Amino acid sequence: MKLLLSSFGLGAQVLFRDYFYRMPAVSMWAFGPVLVPDYPVVFLFESFVIDARTVEILHGKDKKGYYGEMRGLVQALDEAGRLNVVDFETILRPYEPQIIASVEYDIRNLDRWRRPLEESSAKWHQFAALAKEVLYKRGDVLREQTSYTDEERALMSVLDLGYYGRGVASTPERTIGALLENWKQRMPSEQREYVRKIAADYFSYVASNLCLSEVLDVVIHDWADMAPLYRKKLELALRMTRPEEKQVEQVRQLFEVVFPDFRPRSATSIVKALDDPRIEKLRSLVDSAVNGGTAFDTEFANRTLREVLRAERRREAVRRVAGWITFPIQFFPVFGTLIDVAANAGIEAFTKRQARRGKEWFYLVSDISHS
């Protein structure tokens, strides 16, 4: 399967000219000390597609700090031959008339979009609050030494501006949701224009990514707050979501309950894990959840940990018994020592395989985990 790393603001004409412009999406459930890639999703895919302009900006001097971990992941994917760099705008150019027609249709039916936009806004504000809390705590320390960096100021600026446009200031009484609630009533022309500009850029961005998904046959990886807009767009188009998107939801849920603080030791370690045979065990488990065979909840997490601990205790007991069995061999000069080392190595490998059988996916993630 292939994953499209989104380029935020693609297709936008007015807004989105801020810190996140043309940058790939990151996790909205974790922040600190930098922006965190959506690592669980990486385990599901064999190859990745990214925009050439995004790569250029990602490696620029303005993104050296908080996007550093994402930059490392992209570089590791590239070095492993798993990254395909293309020009999104060139690919989209033949489809511009269809994208424009799609946006115009949605603008004519704006009242349908109130709830998706409100849901999207709520998700963004949750992330912004999380990120600002980390940044302001860091700022308290920084103020004792120096000042915020230019990158930190740019990041805090967009977090403070609010959701609507991520480049257009908004207040509770000026949210799109509040304005769309009274969309069919009389309102000042400047307010209508304000709503149309913001909505048009969001619609264009979503339509552009959906077009890329069809043309390149890829799954879209975007900011989580965009999900309500994709769902609404597909609903209006009488289209179903791709089956892989259910796998993405389930793998995130799996990591949330079993590895809530997962960070790999390095970007290289998670990319190398894609070549590990145990990756298929993880993907099969996710497929089972998609098909209703497994529920990734607290009980699943507790049961998994109990089974792992029980298996490790059994493994330790077998090792102790094996040690006593092979102990007399050590008394034979030279060859006895060599045989003892070989026997213990064989027993260790066997007991390890036996203990980890059925939980290969757990040990794969544990082996590359930072903690």
N, C-alpha and C positions, 0 to 999 in steps of 0.2 A: 504494500500500500504506500501511497505517496501523500505527504502532508504539505500543504501550502502555508508558508509562514507569511502572514498578512503584512501589508505595508500601509499603516494607518494613514487615512486621508487620501488614499488613491481615488482619483476621480472627483475629488472635491474642488469646487471653483472659488469659494469665498473663505471658508473657515479652516480650522485645523492647522494653522501656521504656528505651531508651538513646539514644545520640547518633544512631543511624541510623533510629530509629523514624519510620515514615511518610515516609522520604526516598527519592528515586529512586536507582536503581543507578548506579554509576560504574564505570570501568575497574578491573579487578583486576590489570592488567599494568603499570600506571604509577602513580606517586605522587610528588608533589613539584613545586613547593612546596605544592601543594594537591591535593585530590581531582580526578581528571581524568575528564571525560565520556568515554563510549565513542564517540569521534568517528567511527571508520570506519563504524559502523552507521548513523549519521545520513544518509550518502550514499544509502542504499537506499530511503528512505521519503519519501512526499509529505506526510503529515500525522502528527500526534502527539497522543496522548491522555494526560492527566494528571489526578490526583485533586485536587479543590479544597482538601482539607486539606493535601495535600503542598505545593501552591503557597503556602498560608498559612504553613506552617512554614519553607519554603525562603526566604521573604522576611523571616523573623523575625530578631531581633537575635542569636540563638544560632547562626545559620548564616551569619554575615557573612564569615567567613574561609575555611575549608577547602572549603565548598560554593559559594564565590563564582563559580567558573568554570561550574559547573552552573547556577547561578542566572542567569548571563548568557546561557547557551544557551537556557534556557526563556523568558527575556524576549525574546530575538531571534526565536524561533519564534512567540511570541505576536504580536509587532509585525508579523511577516510574514504573519499570518493562517493559520499552519500548526498552531496549537495549539488543541486542544479541551479545555476544562476541565470536568470532570463530577464528580459525587459518587459514588465507587465504592460506598460503603456503601448508598446508596439503590438503586443498580442491583442490588446483590447481595441485598437484603432478600427479594424473592420466592423466592429460590433457597436460602435458609438451611436448610430441611429436607434438601435434597439434599446440601448441603455437610456438614452434621452427620452424615448417614448415611455419607458417604464417609470422613470422619475416623474414625468409630466402626469401620468395616470395616477400615481400615488399622491401627488400634490393636489390633484382635483378631488381626492377622497381622503383628505387629511383627518377628518373626524374619526376614521377607522383606526388611526395610529395613536390615539391618546394613551391607551393602557400600555402598549409595548414601550412607548417612550418613557412613561412614568416608571415602569419596571426597570428599564435600562438605566434611567437616571439614579434610581435607588442603589443599584449595584455599583455604579461609579462613585457615588458619595461614600459608600462603605469603604471602598478601596482608598479614596482620597483621605478619609479620616485616619485610616491605618497608616498610610504613608506619611501624613503630616505629623502624626504622633512620634514616629521614629525620627523624622527630620528635625522636629523642634527639640527633642531630647538631645540629639546630636548638636544642635545649635547652641544649647546651653553650655555644652563642653567647649565648642569652638569659640564662643564669645570670650572665654577666658584666655584663649591663645591668639586667635586671629579673627577671621570673619568667614561668612559663607563663600563658597566658590561660585563662579559664574554658572556652572552647571546646576548647583544646588538652588541658586536663585531662580533659574529658568524652570526647574522642576517644581519648586514651591509655588511659583507664579501660576502655572496651569492648574495645580491642585487647588489653589485658592479661588481661581476664576469660576470653578463649578463645571458642571457637566455639559451644558448646552453649547455646543460648538467647541468645547475645550479651547476656547479662544474668544468667546463672547461671554461677558459677565452676565450672571443671572442671579436673581433673588427669588425667594419662594413665590412671591406674587407675580413674577414674570416667567415662570416655568412654562414650557410648552404644554404640559398637561393642564395647567390652570387656564391657559388661553384657548386650548382646543375644546375645553369643556363648554365654552361659550362661542365656539367657532361660527355657528350659524346665526348668531346674533350680531348686532351692530358693534363694531369696535374700531378704534383709530386705525387708519391705513398703515401707519408706521409699525403698529403691532402685527398686523397681518404680514407685512413684508418681512419683519423680523423672524416670524415663525417659518415663512416659506423658505427663506435663505438657509436657516439651520436645517430644516427638514430635507430640503433638496440635496444638501451635501451628504447627509446621512444616507438618504435613499440612493444617491449616486455611488457612494462607497460600497454599500451592501450589494447593489446590482452589479458593480464591477467585479467584486469578489465571487459572486455567484456565477458570473460569466466565465471567469478564470477557472472556476471549479469544473464547469462543463467542458471547456475547451481543452484543459490540461488533464482532465480526469483525476482530480486531486480532492482531498478533504481539506476544508478551510480551517486553519487555526487562527482564531481572532480573539480579541479581548472578550472576556466573559460577559461584559455588559452589552455587547452587541447581539448576544444570543436571542433576546426577545424580538429584535428587528428582523433577524433571519427567519425566525419561526413565522412571524406575521407575513413576511414577503412570500414564503413558500406556501403558506395557507391561502393567500390571495391568488397565487398562481396555480392552485390545486396540485401542488407537488409535495411529495414526501421528502423527509430528510434522508440523507444517505445513511445506510446501515452502519457505516463506520463511526458516525457521530454518536451512536448509542454506546459503542465501545469506548469512545473518548470519555463519555460521562461515567461509565462504570470503572475505568481505570483510575480516574480521579477519586471516585468514592472508595476504591480499594486502598489507595494510598492515604486517604484521609483517616480511615479507621485503623490501619495497620502501621503505616509509616507517616504519621502526620507532620513530622519535622524533617522529612527526607531531603538531603542535599548530597549529591555525589562527591566523592573525594576530589574529582576533577572532571572537566568536560570530556577529556579523553576516556576516562573510566566508563562513563555512561554510553559513549559511542561504541567502545569495544564490547560492551555488554550486548549490543545488538548482534554480535557474531557468536555469542555464547549459546550453545544448544539449549540451555535452560530457559531462554527467552520464549520458546514455544510453549513451555509449561505455563508461563505467566499469561501469554495471549490466550491459551485454551481456557484458563480460569476466567478471564474476562469474557470470553465468548459464552461460557456457562452462565455467567451473571446476566448477559444480554438475553439469553434464551430462557431465563427464569429458573435455572437450576441452582444458582447460588445467590445469596443475599449478602452484600458487603455491609454488615452492621456491627454493632458493638459485640454481639454474641459471636459473630464470625471471628472478630479480632481476638477475643478472649480464648476461643476454642483453638485458634491457630497457635497462639503463644503457649497454651497448655500442652499441646501436642509436640511443639518444638522442644520445650523444656523436658518433657517426658522422654522423648527420643534421645536427647543429649545425655540424660541420666543413665539410660540403658547403654548408650555407647560407652560411657565412662566405666560402667560396671564390667562390660565385656573386655575393655582394655586392661582392667586390673586382673581379671582372670587369665587373660592371655599372657600377661606379664609373668605370672607364676608358672604357667605351662612352659614358657620358653626360657625361664630362668636357668635351669640346669645346662642348657646348651652353652652358656657362657664359659663353662669350665673347660671346654675343649679348646686347646690353644689355637689361635689364629682363625682357623675355619669356624670354630664355634662362635667367635665374635661376629664374623661376617654373616653366618647363618642367622644369628640372633637379630642383627640389624635388618636383614632382609625379611625375616619372619615378622618382626614388629612393624615394618613398613607395610607389608602386605595386609596384616591384621588392621592397621590403622586405616588403610584405604578401604577395606571391606566394611569395617564398622561405620565409617563415614558415609559410604554409599547407602548402607542400610538405614542409618539414622535419618538421612535426609530424603529418603524416598517419599514421594508424594508432596514434598515441600521444597522442591528444587527452586521454584519461583521465589520463595521467601529468602533462601540463602543467596540467590543471585543478587537480589536487592541489598541484602545485608552486607554482602562482600564488597560492594562498591559504595556503601553509605559512608558519609563523612564522620558520623558519630559512632 
